[in-house]
Amino acid sequence: MPEIIYEDNHLLIAVKKPGQLSQGDRTGDRSLLDELKDDVKARYHKPGEVYLGLVHRLDRPVGGLMAFARTSKAASRLSEQLRAHDMRREYLAVTDAGIAQTGEWHDWLCWDEERKRAVVAAPSSPKAQEAGLSFQTLGRKDGTALVWVRLQTGRKHQIRAQFANAGHPLLFDARYGQGEPGKDLALWGAALCLRHPTRREPMLFFSAPKGVAFAPYQDEIDRFFQNRREEHA
């Protein structure tokens, strides 16, 4: 069963598991969108196709919060929030302890279709897209660091590519660093802030990251969530 943490007639917030697709692709593997549509259809006894709009995506190895629209009007309004950067997506990640305490990175990314990865390129490169993020280190333990990341843009593989380019690949990232069998990529969509598509009220959602990389940082993660709740209040 999909993990749904909020649902009404217009909005659905769910947690994607690491390794799960956000939506279907040519692999034919079952996606979170597929699971949610089937779940809504079964719970509400809906005949025919269920409408559920995908507002944004997470990379397949990444777990965490995703927003879905239950009506076309909600989909349009949520997508506009995303374009206007009014929807804030915040991540927790684990990298090496050498990362700075705070920082902001601006790069230009191109998608390398042959290698299936984003690469940092010159601004003048064909199809290069600007990518920006800010980060703050929340704790350091045993040669690793827990980092809060806020996206300014939403490029494919952006966080993973920018961290690797800066010399701080995320733990267990098989594509941009070094993976280990049975260990999930240390990147999680932990907080999502948006305005309700009809009521317009601000809403803040949290999802505690799972995986061995995050296990030593439970106290730091709890403090992060508490601080964000206080800022939102």
N, CA, C and O of each residue as an XYZ file, in Angstrom:
932
protein
N       0.841     -1.192      0.000
C       0.000      0.000      0.000
C       0.879      1.247      0.000
O       1.866      1.303      0.734
N       0.539      2.244     -0.809
C       1.321      3.482     -0.804
C       1.160      4.212      0.521
O       0.112      4.125      1.161
N       2.192      4.927      0.929
C       2.163      5.707      2.167
C       1.625      7.098      1.861
O       2.333      7.931      1.296
N       0.383      7.346      2.231
C      -0.266      8.637      2.004
C      -0.288      9.391      3.320
O      -0.761      8.867      4.329
N       0.226     10.630      3.321
C       0.266     11.379      4.578
C      -0.742     12.526      4.594
O      -0.988     13.115      5.648
N      -1.331     12.852      3.440
C      -2.412     13.852      3.407
C      -3.245     13.612      2.153
O      -2.721     13.275      1.092
N      -4.563     13.796      2.303
C      -5.438     13.637      1.140
C      -6.732     14.407      1.378
O      -7.312     14.338      2.462
N      -7.184     15.145      0.355
C      -8.533     15.703      0.327
C      -9.031     15.632     -1.112
O      -8.458     14.900     -1.919
N     -10.066     16.361     -1.448
C     -10.643     16.263     -2.788
C      -9.774     16.877     -3.876
O     -10.028     16.675     -5.063
N      -8.744     17.630     -3.476
C      -7.936     18.351     -4.459
C      -6.462     17.954     -4.443
O      -5.777     18.083     -5.457
N      -5.972     17.476     -3.308
C      -4.538     17.308     -3.099
C      -4.255     15.977     -2.431
O      -5.003     15.532     -1.561
N      -3.163     15.346     -2.850
C      -2.705     14.106     -2.224
C      -1.190     14.190     -2.069
O      -0.474     14.471     -3.029
N      -0.714     13.946     -0.862
C       0.723     13.936     -0.586
C       1.111     12.518     -0.174
O       0.531     11.953      0.753
N       2.089     11.952     -0.865
C       2.507     10.576     -0.600
C       4.025     10.495     -0.530
O       4.732     11.419     -0.934
N       4.511      9.378     -0.010
C       5.944      9.137      0.126
C       6.368      8.071     -0.878
O       5.831      6.963     -0.890
N       7.336      8.419     -1.717
C       7.887      7.465     -2.678
C       9.028      6.692     -2.033
O       9.874      7.265     -1.346
N       9.039      5.404     -2.260
C      10.121      4.563     -1.737
C      11.349      4.674     -2.636
O      11.200      4.837     -3.847
N      12.562      4.590     -2.078
C      13.763      4.542     -2.915
C      13.691      3.362     -3.878
O      13.293      2.261     -3.497
N      14.076      3.598     -5.112
C      14.053      2.555     -6.132
C      12.756      2.476     -6.900
O      12.672      1.763     -7.900
N      11.738      3.198     -6.452
C      10.444      3.196     -7.131
C      10.376      4.339     -8.141
O      10.888      5.430     -7.889
N       9.748      4.084     -9.276
C       9.528      5.136    -10.258
C       8.488      6.132     -9.762
O       7.543      5.757     -9.068
N       8.665      7.409    -10.122
C       7.621      8.401     -9.856
C       6.421      8.149    -10.761
O       5.275      8.172    -10.311
N       6.693      7.911    -12.025
C       5.663      7.566    -13.004
C       6.233      6.515    -13.943
O       7.443      6.293    -13.969
N       5.372      5.873    -14.708
C       5.810      4.793    -15.579
C       6.813      5.250    -16.631
O       6.787      6.400    -17.069
N       7.689      4.347    -17.027
C       8.615      4.612    -18.121
C       8.730      3.365    -18.991
O       7.932      2.437    -18.860
N       9.706      3.344    -19.864
C       9.819      2.248    -20.836
C      10.192      0.916    -20.195
O      10.089     -0.128    -20.840
N      10.631      0.938    -18.910
C      10.929     -0.330    -18.245
C       9.655     -1.118    -17.971
O       9.690     -2.344    -17.860
N       8.525     -0.414    -17.860
C       7.278     -1.082    -17.522
C       7.128     -1.387    -16.044
O       6.149     -2.008    -15.631
N       8.108     -0.947    -15.234
C       8.026     -1.191    -13.787
C       6.906     -0.354    -13.181
O       6.594      0.740    -13.651
N       6.324     -0.891    -12.146
C       5.211     -0.220    -11.484
C       5.693      1.035    -10.751
O       6.717      1.007    -10.069
N       4.956      2.122    -10.897
C       5.347      3.405    -10.333
C       4.461      3.780     -9.153
O       3.432      3.152     -8.905
N       4.883      4.827     -8.422
C       4.052      5.348     -7.337
C       2.737      5.889     -7.896
O       1.686      5.710     -7.281
N       2.784      6.542     -9.045
C       1.555      7.052     -9.658
C       0.588      5.907     -9.959
O      -0.614      6.040     -9.724
N       1.090      4.799    -10.468
C       0.242      3.624    -10.723
C      -0.399      3.128     -9.428
O      -1.600      2.863     -9.385
N       0.406      3.003     -8.377
C      -0.099      2.504     -7.096
C      -1.181      3.415     -6.524
O      -2.201      2.946     -6.020
N      -0.944      4.718     -6.609
C      -1.904      5.663     -6.038
C      -3.217      5.660     -6.808
O      -4.288      5.723     -6.203
N      -3.149      5.587     -8.128
C      -4.379      5.533     -8.924
C      -5.198      4.297     -8.562
O      -6.415      4.378     -8.390
N      -4.527      3.160     -8.450
C      -5.243      1.929     -8.088
C      -5.817      2.021     -6.686
O      -6.917      1.533     -6.428
N      -5.081      2.641     -5.785
C      -5.540      2.776     -4.408
C      -6.780      3.677     -4.325
O      -7.759      3.335     -3.662
N      -6.726      4.819     -4.997
C      -7.877      5.738     -5.008
C      -9.086      5.064     -5.647
O     -10.206      5.183     -5.150
N      -8.857      4.363     -6.742
C      -9.951      3.665     -7.441
C     -10.629      2.648     -6.521
O     -11.855      2.537     -6.498
N      -9.809      1.903     -5.761
C     -10.359      0.869     -4.892
C     -11.074      1.473     -3.682
O     -12.168      1.035     -3.327
N     -10.469      2.460     -3.060
C     -11.048      3.015     -1.831
C     -12.351      3.771     -2.081
O     -13.259      3.758     -1.250
N     -12.429      4.431     -3.241
C     -13.627      5.226     -3.518
C     -14.565      4.565     -4.537
O     -15.549      5.165     -4.968
N     -14.245      3.328     -4.910
C     -15.082      2.551     -5.828
C     -15.374      3.330     -7.111
O     -16.512      3.409     -7.573
N     -14.305      3.902     -7.667
C     -14.463      4.736     -8.859
C     -14.444      3.868    -10.112
O     -13.548      3.038    -10.268
N     -15.413      4.042    -11.005
C     -15.383      3.323    -12.282
C     -14.443      4.037    -13.263
O     -14.245      5.249    -13.173
N     -13.884      3.296    -14.169
C     -13.055      3.900    -15.211
C     -11.725      4.414    -14.686
O     -11.277      4.037    -13.603
N     -11.103      5.283    -15.478
C      -9.778      5.804    -15.189
C      -9.846      6.854    -14.072
O     -10.731      7.709    -14.079
N      -8.926      6.791    -13.128
C      -8.827      7.763    -12.039
C      -7.904      8.888    -12.460
O      -6.814      8.639    -12.974
N      -8.332     10.136    -12.245
C      -7.449     11.269    -12.535
C      -6.544     11.533    -11.335
O      -7.019     11.668    -10.208
N      -5.258     11.603    -11.582
C      -4.289     11.980    -10.571
C      -3.129     12.647    -11.306
O      -2.411     12.000    -12.069
N      -2.957     13.937    -11.069
C      -1.936     14.706    -11.790
C      -0.601     14.678    -11.080
O      -0.514     14.964     -9.885
N       0.444     14.332    -11.822
C       1.809     14.330    -11.298
C       2.344     15.755    -11.357
O       2.470     16.323    -12.442
N       2.657     16.337    -10.207
C       3.086     17.734    -10.151
C       4.599     17.865    -10.312
O       5.072     18.799    -10.960
N       5.356     16.946     -9.731
C       6.815     16.961     -9.835
C       7.302     15.521     -9.676
O       6.505     14.623     -9.404
N       8.584     15.303     -9.842
C       9.147     13.944     -9.800
C      10.306     13.876     -8.824
O      10.888     14.890     -8.439
N      10.624     12.653     -8.436
C      11.866     12.349     -7.737
C      12.630     11.325     -8.563
O      12.030     10.439     -9.172
N      13.957     11.445     -8.583
C      14.770     10.429     -9.241
C      14.437      9.057     -8.665
O      14.052      8.945     -7.501
N      14.583      8.033     -9.468
C      14.222      6.689     -9.015
C      14.915      6.267     -7.720
O      14.254      5.680     -6.864
N      16.217      6.535     -7.527
C      16.845      6.073     -6.273
C      16.475      6.903     -5.049
O      16.832      6.540     -3.928
N      15.762      8.017     -5.249
C      15.483      8.958     -4.164
C      14.119      8.670     -3.542
O      13.141      8.464     -4.261
N      14.048      8.654     -2.218
C      12.772      8.527     -1.528
C      12.301      9.873     -1.040
O      13.069     10.835     -1.001
N      11.017      9.944     -0.662
C      10.527     11.166     -0.048
C       9.190     11.634     -0.564
O       8.476     10.903     -1.251
N       8.861     12.875     -0.220
C       7.540     13.450     -0.451
C       7.291     13.818     -1.898
O       8.159     14.359     -2.583
N       6.077     13.511     -2.350
C       5.626     13.940     -3.667
C       4.196     14.442     -3.562
O       3.389     13.898     -2.808
N       3.888     15.495     -4.332
C       2.541     16.069     -4.369
C       1.832     15.633     -5.642
O       2.423     15.621     -6.722
N       0.566     15.277     -5.506
C      -0.276     14.890     -6.636
C      -1.573     15.692     -6.587
O      -2.080     16.004     -5.510
N      -2.102     16.018     -7.756
C      -3.352     16.767     -7.849
C      -4.498     15.815     -8.162
O      -4.371     14.939     -9.016
N      -5.625     15.992     -7.463
C      -6.767     15.117     -7.683
C      -7.773     15.705     -8.667
O      -8.743     15.039     -9.032
N      -7.551     16.946     -9.100
C      -8.387     17.558    -10.131
C      -7.479     18.302    -11.100
O      -6.344     18.637    -10.760
N      -7.975     18.560    -12.299
C      -7.177     19.288    -13.287
C      -6.923     20.721    -12.847
O      -5.859     21.273    -13.125
N      -7.899     21.337    -12.154
C      -7.709     22.703    -11.661
C      -6.587     22.732    -10.624
O      -5.744     23.629    -10.641
N      -6.579     21.753     -9.727
C      -5.519     21.679     -8.728
C      -4.162     21.448     -9.393
O      -3.155     22.013     -8.966
N      -4.134     20.617    -10.439
C      -2.883     20.348    -11.148
C      -2.316     21.628    -11.745
O      -1.114     21.880    -11.661
N      -3.182     22.436    -12.348
C      -2.741     23.691    -12.954
C      -2.187     24.645    -11.909
O      -1.146     25.268    -12.119
N      -2.880     24.758    -10.788
C      -2.445     25.698     -9.751
C      -1.176     25.243     -9.050
O      -0.319     26.067     -8.730
N      -1.040     23.952     -8.807
C       0.177     23.441     -8.183
C       1.370     23.557     -9.133
O       2.480     23.871     -8.705
N       1.140     23.306    -10.404
C       2.218     23.436    -11.386
C       2.688     24.880    -11.501
O       3.876     25.139    -11.690
N       1.752     25.821    -11.387
C       2.120     27.227    -11.422
C       2.956     27.597    -10.202
O       3.907     28.370    -10.314
N       2.607     27.049     -9.034
C       3.432     27.276     -7.841
C       4.851     26.777     -8.060
O       5.818     27.426     -7.662
N       4.964     25.622     -8.693
C       6.277     25.038     -8.950
C       7.081     25.935     -9.884
O       8.263     26.182     -9.646
N       6.445     26.422    -10.944
C       7.140     27.292    -11.906
C       7.563     28.608    -11.265
O       8.623     29.149    -11.583
N       6.732     29.120    -10.362
C       7.012     30.401     -9.715
C       7.901     30.257     -8.484
O       8.176     31.244     -7.801
N       8.354     29.034     -8.195
C       9.199     28.731     -7.037
C       8.484     29.022     -5.719
O       9.129     29.299     -4.707
N       7.146     28.959     -5.732
C       6.370     29.099     -4.509
C       6.221     27.762     -3.783
O       5.880     27.732     -2.600
N       6.469     26.680     -4.474
C       6.484     25.355     -3.854
C       7.930     25.045     -3.479
O       8.800     24.962     -4.347
N       8.176     24.876     -2.200
C       9.546     24.668     -1.740
C       9.779     23.188     -1.437
O       9.072     22.585     -0.629
N      10.767     22.627     -2.090
C      11.137     21.233     -1.869
C      12.485     21.201     -1.155
O      13.479     21.726     -1.656
N      12.503     20.583      0.012
C      13.707     20.547      0.824
C      14.130     19.089      1.045
O      13.299     18.204      1.247
N      15.421     18.876      1.002
C      15.962     17.523      1.054
C      16.948     17.396      2.203
O      17.566     18.371      2.631
N      17.079     16.168      2.691
C      18.169     15.809      3.575
C      19.076     14.837      2.826
O      18.607     13.936      2.133
N      20.379     15.038      2.980
C      21.355     14.213      2.276
C      22.526     13.940      3.202
O      22.750     14.667      4.170
N      23.271     12.888      2.897
C      24.490     12.580      3.645
C      25.648     12.514      2.648
O      25.576     11.824      1.631
N      26.708     13.245      2.963
C      27.904     13.255      2.134
C      29.120     13.176      3.057
O      28.981     12.806      4.223
N      30.310     13.516      2.556
C      31.512     13.435      3.382
C      31.594     14.644      4.321
O      30.998     15.689      4.058
N      32.333     14.486      5.404
C      32.402     15.508      6.449
C      33.173     16.756      6.030
O      33.187     17.741      6.768
N      33.809     16.736      4.874
C      34.582     17.884      4.431
C      33.767     19.011      3.826
O      34.324     20.058      3.495
N      32.471     18.829      3.674
C      31.638     19.860      3.075
C      31.564     21.080      3.996
O      31.666     20.950      5.216
N      31.386     22.257      3.408
C      31.318     23.494      4.178
C      30.076     23.513      5.073
O      29.169     22.698      4.901
N      30.041     24.447      6.026
C      28.888     24.552      6.915
C      27.658     25.058      6.165
O      26.554     24.555      6.375
N      27.838     26.027      5.313
C      26.750     26.541      4.482
C      27.302     26.838      3.091
O      28.511     26.969      2.904
N      26.400     26.943      2.126
C      26.845     27.281      0.782
C      25.693     27.426     -0.189
O      24.550     27.075      0.102
N      26.027     27.948     -1.333
C      25.066     28.097     -2.426
C      25.813     27.848     -3.734
O      26.846     28.464     -3.998
N      25.282     26.946     -4.541
C      25.940     26.593     -5.792
C      25.044     26.936     -6.974
O      23.838     26.692     -6.966
N      25.682     27.511     -7.991
C      24.999     27.795     -9.249
C      25.839     27.210    -10.382
O      26.985     27.612    -10.588
N      25.271     26.274    -11.099
C      25.951     25.620    -12.218
C      25.021     25.604    -13.417
O      23.847     25.964    -13.328
N      25.578     25.179    -14.534
C      24.779     24.911    -15.737
C      24.891     23.428    -16.041
O      25.994     22.890    -16.145
N      23.756     22.773    -16.184
C      23.729     21.325    -16.373
C      23.220     20.954    -17.758
O      22.299     21.574    -18.289
N      23.838     19.934    -18.325
C      23.367     19.306    -19.557
C      23.111     17.835    -19.266
O      23.773     17.234    -18.420
N      22.155     17.269    -19.966
C      21.861     15.853    -19.794
C      22.632     15.046    -20.822
O      22.500     15.269    -22.025
N      23.444     14.103    -20.341
C      24.198     13.200    -21.199
C      23.358     11.942    -21.396
O      23.290     11.088    -20.512
N      22.730     11.837    -22.540
C      21.812     10.727    -22.784
C      22.542      9.390    -22.842
O      21.999      8.369    -22.421
N      23.755      9.388    -23.355
C      24.501      8.131    -23.466
C      24.852      7.562    -22.096
O      24.736      6.357    -21.871
N      25.281      8.433    -21.180
C      25.676      7.977    -19.839
C      24.541      8.083    -18.827
O      24.685      7.651    -17.684
N      23.391      8.666    -19.250
C      22.225      8.811    -18.388
C      22.579      9.551    -17.097
O      22.295      9.088    -15.992
N      23.202     10.704    -17.270
C      23.569     11.499    -16.107
C      23.668     12.967    -16.490
O      23.877     13.306    -17.654
N      23.516     13.831    -15.496
C      23.670     15.266    -15.707
C      25.137     15.634    -15.550
O      25.824     15.113    -14.671
N      25.614     16.530    -16.400
C      27.006     16.970    -16.345
C      27.038     18.493    -16.292
O      26.218     19.166    -16.915
N      27.990     19.020    -15.546
C      28.170     20.471    -15.471
C      28.852     20.939    -16.745
O      29.848     20.367    -17.187
N      28.287     21.997    -17.327
C      28.769     22.479    -18.617
C      28.890     23.996    -18.586
O      28.496     24.645    -17.617
N      29.444     24.553    -19.664
C      29.517     26.005    -19.798
C      28.127     26.566    -20.068
O      27.301     25.887    -20.677
N      27.853     27.793    -19.626
C      26.532     28.380    -19.866
C      26.159     28.440    -21.346
O      24.979     28.425    -21.695
N      27.170     28.508    -22.211
C      26.910     28.610    -23.644
C      26.667     27.261    -24.311
O      26.350     27.210    -25.499
N      26.810     26.167    -23.561
C      26.622     24.839    -24.141
C      25.183     24.642    -24.602
O      24.248     25.095    -23.942
N      25.004     23.965    -25.739
C      23.640     23.700    -26.216
C      22.824     22.948    -25.171
O      23.289     21.968    -24.588
N      21.618     23.414    -24.947
C      20.664     22.800    -24.026
C      21.080     22.869    -22.556
O      20.482     22.194    -21.719
N      22.091     23.671    -22.231
C      22.484     23.830    -20.832
C      21.394     24.581    -20.074
O      20.834     25.554    -20.578
N      21.099     24.123    -18.858
C      20.086     24.753    -18.007
C      20.710     25.173    -16.688
O      21.497     24.434    -16.097
N      20.352     26.362    -16.233
C      20.884     26.856    -14.972
C      20.329     26.033    -13.814
O      19.150     25.681    -13.800
N      21.187     25.732    -12.843
C      20.797     24.935    -11.680
C      21.335     25.606    -10.426
O      22.528     25.894    -10.329
N      20.445     25.853     -9.465
C      20.860     26.495     -8.229
C      20.303     25.781     -7.017
O      19.188     25.261     -7.046
N      21.089     25.760     -5.946
C      20.632     25.210     -4.667
C      21.409     25.873     -3.551
O      22.487     26.426     -3.769
N      20.853     25.814     -2.361
C      21.563     26.245     -1.156
C      21.574     25.081     -0.175
O      20.722     24.195     -0.239
N      22.555     25.090      0.741
C      22.646     23.983      1.690
C      23.181     24.470      3.030
O      23.807     25.525      3.135
N      22.908     23.660      4.049
C      23.432     23.899      5.389
C      23.734     22.555      6.027
O      22.915     21.638      5.977
N      24.901     22.440      6.622
C      25.287     21.204      7.293
C      24.687     21.180      8.698
O      24.866     22.121      9.473
N      23.978     20.102      9.019
C      23.267     19.982     10.289
C      24.022     19.164     11.327
O      23.720     19.234     12.518
N      25.009     18.382     10.872
C      25.777     17.568     11.814
C      26.863     16.789     11.092
O      26.789     16.584      9.880
N      27.869     16.358     11.835
C      28.975     15.558     11.283
C      29.269     14.402     12.219
O      29.376     14.586     13.431
N      29.402     13.208     11.654
C      29.700     12.026     12.447
C      30.463     11.014     11.605
O      30.100     10.743     10.460
N      31.532     10.454     12.186
C      32.248      9.324     11.571
C      32.599      9.578     10.113
O      32.430      8.700      9.266
N      33.085     10.770      9.822
C      33.535     11.091      8.469
C      32.438     11.447      7.494
O      32.700     11.604      6.302
N      31.188     11.581      7.984
C      30.070     11.956      7.126
C      29.426     13.241      7.641
O      29.707     13.689      8.753
N      28.568     13.820      6.823
C      27.849     15.032      7.206
C      26.400     14.922      6.748
O      26.115     14.473      5.638
N      25.490     15.343      7.629
C      24.072     15.456      7.275
C      23.836     16.876      6.784
O      24.178     17.846      7.460
N      23.247     16.983      5.599
C      23.108     18.282      4.947
C      21.649     18.529      4.577
O      20.980     17.654      4.028
N      21.167     19.729      4.884
C      19.858     20.202      4.424
C      20.059     20.909      3.089
O      20.973     21.721      2.945
N      19.213     20.606      2.121
C      19.343     21.166      0.775
C      18.006     21.770      0.361
O      16.961     21.133      0.488
N      18.050     23.005     -0.137
C      16.851     23.624     -0.701
C      17.108     23.921     -2.172
O      18.067     24.610     -2.521
N      16.245     23.396     -3.022
C      16.380     23.620     -4.454
C      15.877     25.008     -4.839
O      14.863     25.482     -4.328
N      16.601     25.641     -5.741
C      16.141     26.874     -6.375
C      15.594     26.589     -7.771
O      14.772     27.335     -8.302
N      16.066     25.502     -8.343
C      15.572     25.027     -9.642
C      15.325     23.522     -9.506
O      15.672     22.921     -8.489
N      14.734     22.927    -10.521
C      14.405     21.507    -10.417
C      14.890     20.705    -11.609
O      14.086     20.143    -12.352
N      16.183     20.649    -11.794
C      16.754     19.918    -12.929
C      16.913     18.426    -12.601
O      17.013     18.032    -11.439
N      16.931     17.630    -13.641
C      17.078     16.189    -13.473
C      18.433     15.863    -12.855
O      19.472     16.312    -13.340
N      18.412     15.072    -11.775
C      19.621     14.662    -11.060
C      20.392     15.855    -10.495
O      21.592     15.744    -10.243
N      19.733     16.983    -10.294
C      20.444     18.212     -9.959
C      21.285     18.108     -8.694
O      22.479     18.410     -8.724
N      20.691     17.690     -7.590
C      21.432     17.645     -6.329
C      22.613     16.685     -6.440
O      23.723     17.007     -6.018
N      22.373     15.530     -6.998
C      23.430     14.528     -7.110
C      24.573     15.040     -7.973
O      25.739     14.856     -7.623
N      24.260     15.677     -9.093
C      25.288     16.170    -10.012
C      26.066     17.338     -9.404
O      27.289     17.403     -9.529
N      25.358     18.259     -8.748
C      26.047     19.424     -8.195
C      26.933     19.047     -7.008
O      28.036     19.575     -6.866
N      26.459     18.143     -6.161
C      27.289     17.700     -5.043
C      28.533     16.965     -5.556
O      29.635     17.191     -5.055
N      28.364     16.101     -6.537
C      29.514     15.376     -7.086
C      30.501     16.338     -7.746
O      31.714     16.185     -7.603
N      29.979     17.325     -8.466
C      30.849     18.291     -9.132
C      31.655     19.106     -8.130
O      32.785     19.507     -8.412
N      31.071     19.349     -6.959
C      31.774     20.109     -5.921
C      32.739     19.237     -5.119
O      33.387     19.728     -4.194
N      32.841     17.959     -5.459
C      33.750     17.059     -4.759
C      33.158     16.395     -3.538
O      33.882     15.852     -2.704
N      31.802     16.438     -3.428
C      31.123     15.839     -2.283
C      29.969     14.943     -2.742
O      28.809     15.236     -2.451
N      30.276     13.856     -3.455
C      29.190     12.973     -3.897
C      28.408     12.425     -2.713
O      28.966     12.211     -1.636
N      27.130     12.200     -2.915
C      26.287     11.677     -1.848
C      26.641     10.220     -1.563
O      27.067      9.485     -2.454
N      26.459      9.820     -0.318
C      26.752      8.436      0.053
C      25.879      7.470     -0.746
O      24.683      7.688     -0.941
N      26.513      6.410     -1.194
C      25.857      5.291     -1.876
C      25.204      5.707     -3.200
O      24.206      5.119     -3.618
N      25.771      6.717     -3.849
C      25.280      7.128     -5.163
C      26.086      6.399     -6.232
O      27.203      6.795     -6.566
N      25.505      5.336     -6.758
C      26.230      4.489     -7.707
C      26.545      5.206     -9.006
O      27.501      4.837     -9.687
N      25.772      6.217     -9.370
C      25.970      6.896    -10.652
C      26.962      8.052    -10.559
O      27.725      8.283    -11.497
N      26.963      8.767     -9.464
C      27.824      9.948     -9.344
C      28.931      9.780     -8.311
O      29.778     10.659     -8.157
N      28.927      8.672     -7.615
C      29.948      8.426     -6.608
C      30.252      6.947     -6.541
O      30.687      6.348     -7.524
N      30.024      6.361     -5.386
C      30.289      4.930     -5.196
C      29.129      4.306     -4.438
O      28.861      4.664     -3.291
N      28.448      3.378     -5.080
C      27.336      2.697     -4.437
C      27.791      1.466     -3.685
O      28.908      0.985     -3.871
N      26.908      0.958     -2.828
C      27.147     -0.295     -2.125
C      25.874     -1.119     -2.202
O      24.786     -0.601     -1.949
N      25.993     -2.398     -2.550
C      24.799     -3.242     -2.661
C      23.967     -3.217     -1.382
O      24.495     -3.342     -0.276
N      22.675     -3.056     -1.554
C      21.760     -3.094     -0.428
C      21.643     -1.800      0.350
O      20.898     -1.740      1.328
N      22.362     -0.759     -0.060
C      22.309      0.523      0.640
C      21.724      1.593     -0.283
O      22.199      1.797     -1.400
N      20.672      2.277      0.214
C      19.972      3.265     -0.600
C      20.746      4.572     -0.667
O      21.442      4.956      0.273
N      20.607      5.245     -1.802
C      21.177      6.571     -1.990
C      20.779      7.483     -0.831
O      19.615      7.505     -0.430
N      21.736      8.231     -0.293
C      21.505      9.076      0.886
C      20.948     10.436      0.482
O      21.585     11.471      0.678
N      19.744     10.408     -0.087
C      19.050     11.629     -0.474
C      17.561     11.395     -0.298
O      17.023     10.395     -0.773
N      16.880     12.337      0.400
C      15.477     12.129      0.747
C      14.712     13.451      0.661
O      15.156     14.470      1.190
N      13.561     13.423     -0.008
C      12.670     14.573     -0.034
C      11.955     14.686      1.290
O      10.905     14.071      1.479
N      12.510     15.474      2.232
C      12.090     15.441      3.626
C      11.034     16.480      3.989
O      10.273     16.274      4.934
N      10.973     17.583      3.260
C      10.002     18.634      3.575
C       9.443     19.206      2.281
O      10.154     19.367      1.290
N       8.159     19.506      2.318
C       7.470     20.053      1.143
C       6.521     21.136      1.627
O       5.630     20.875      2.436
N       6.713     22.357      1.131
C       5.884     23.493      1.526
C       5.160     24.019      0.295
O       5.792     24.324     -0.716
N       3.850     24.125      0.374
C       3.057     24.613     -0.752
C       1.797     25.292     -0.234
O       1.509     25.268      0.963
N       1.049     25.898     -1.154
C      -0.256     26.465     -0.816
C      -1.343     25.530     -1.339
O      -1.261     25.025     -2.459
N      -2.353     25.311     -0.516
C      -3.434     24.446     -0.948
C      -4.027     25.006     -2.242
O      -4.249     26.213     -2.339
N      -4.286     24.153     -3.235
C      -4.696     24.655     -4.556
C      -6.037     25.378     -4.586
O      -6.281     26.147     -5.515
N      -6.907     25.167     -3.617
C      -8.191     25.884     -3.596
C      -8.309     26.829     -2.402
O      -8.800     27.948     -2.547
N      -7.866     26.389     -1.228
C      -7.983     27.234     -0.038
C      -6.864     28.261      0.065
O      -6.987     29.246      0.794
N      -5.779     28.037     -0.657
C      -4.625     28.937     -0.721
C      -3.836     29.023      0.579
O      -2.897     29.814      0.666
N      -4.185     28.245      1.579
C      -3.465     28.309      2.839
C      -2.135     27.587      2.728
O      -2.047     26.574      2.034
N      -1.084     28.086      3.401
C       0.212     27.404      3.351
C       0.163     26.080      4.105
O      -0.448     25.981      5.169
N       0.808     25.074      3.548
C       0.842     23.746      4.151
C       2.279     23.243      4.132
O       3.012     23.449      3.164
N       2.669     22.582      5.213
C       4.029     22.067      5.335
C       3.965     20.592      5.720
O       3.297     20.225      6.687
N       4.665     19.749      4.958
C       4.661     18.309      5.192
C       6.089     17.826      5.422
O       7.048     18.384      4.890
N       6.202     16.757      6.242
C       7.507     16.180      6.534
C       7.490     14.677      6.299
O       6.452     14.027      6.423
N       8.653     14.135      5.958
C       8.849     12.691      5.866
C      10.236     12.372      6.396
O      11.231     12.889      5.889
N      10.305     11.532      7.401
C      11.596     11.163      7.988
C      12.357     10.258      7.022
O      11.803      9.266      6.548
N      13.615     10.580      6.721
C      14.376      9.754      5.775
C      14.675      8.370      6.316
O      14.885      8.180      7.514
N      14.691      7.416      5.412
C      15.008      6.024      5.756
C      16.314      5.633      5.083
O      16.682      6.196      4.052
N      17.004      4.679      5.661
C      18.262      4.205      5.097
C      19.392      4.278      6.105
O      19.358      5.084      7.035
N      20.390      3.433      5.915
C      21.472      3.320      6.895
C      22.282      4.605      7.005
O      22.834      4.886      8.069
N      22.369      5.392      5.939
C      23.161      6.617      5.990
C      22.575      7.633      6.971
O      23.311      8.411      7.578
N      21.246      7.625      7.125
C      20.588      8.601      7.989
C      20.464      8.145      9.441
O      20.179      8.957     10.321
N      20.674      6.855      9.700
C      20.427      6.294     11.024
C      21.185      7.004     12.150
O      20.611      7.183     13.224
N      22.453      7.420     11.961
C      23.168      8.066     13.080
C      22.669      9.473     13.397
O      23.068     10.058     14.404
N      21.806     10.018     12.552
C      21.452     11.436     12.660
C      20.008     11.670     13.110
O      19.420     12.694     12.762
N      19.434     10.753     13.866
C      18.034     10.901     14.235
C      17.777     12.173     15.045
O      16.780     12.858     14.817
N      18.662     12.494     15.985
C      18.474     13.701     16.792
C      18.535     14.958     15.928
O      17.725     15.870     16.092
N      19.488     15.002     15.019
C      19.616     16.168     14.134
C      18.407     16.306     13.215
O      17.958     17.418     12.936
N      17.885     15.182     12.748
C      16.701     15.212     11.881
C      15.484     15.700     12.655
O      14.701     16.498     12.140
N      15.319     15.229     13.884
C      14.204     15.679     14.720
C      14.284     17.181     14.962
O      13.266     17.871     14.901
N      15.487     17.701     15.239
C      15.644     19.140     15.460
C      15.339     19.927     14.194
O      14.736     20.998     14.262
N      15.749     19.408     13.042
C      15.453     20.065     11.765
C      13.949     20.197     11.563
O      13.459     21.270     11.210
N      13.220     19.118     11.784
C      11.763     19.163     11.625
C      11.132     20.147     12.620
O      10.227     20.900     12.260
N      11.607     20.138     13.861
C      11.044     21.048     14.859
C      11.309     22.502     14.488
O      10.427     23.350     14.626
N      12.509     22.791     14.021
C      12.835     24.163     13.609
C      11.989     24.609     12.438
O      11.556     25.760     12.386
N      11.751     23.719     11.504
C      10.925     24.081     10.336
C       9.477     24.302     10.759
O       8.805     25.186     10.228
N       8.992     23.508     11.708
C       7.622     23.720     12.197
C       7.497     25.085     12.864
O       6.512     25.792     12.650
N       8.473     25.453     13.659
C       8.436     26.743     14.341
C       8.520     27.894     13.353
O       7.848     28.908     13.540
N       9.320     27.766     12.315
C       9.409     28.805     11.289
C       8.093     28.948     10.533
O       7.712     30.046     10.127
N       7.409     27.826     10.350
C       6.165     27.816      9.575
C       4.986     28.363     10.382
O       4.026     28.884      9.814
N       5.064     28.241     11.701
C       3.922     28.618     12.578
C       3.631     30.119     12.509
O       2.715     30.601     13.175
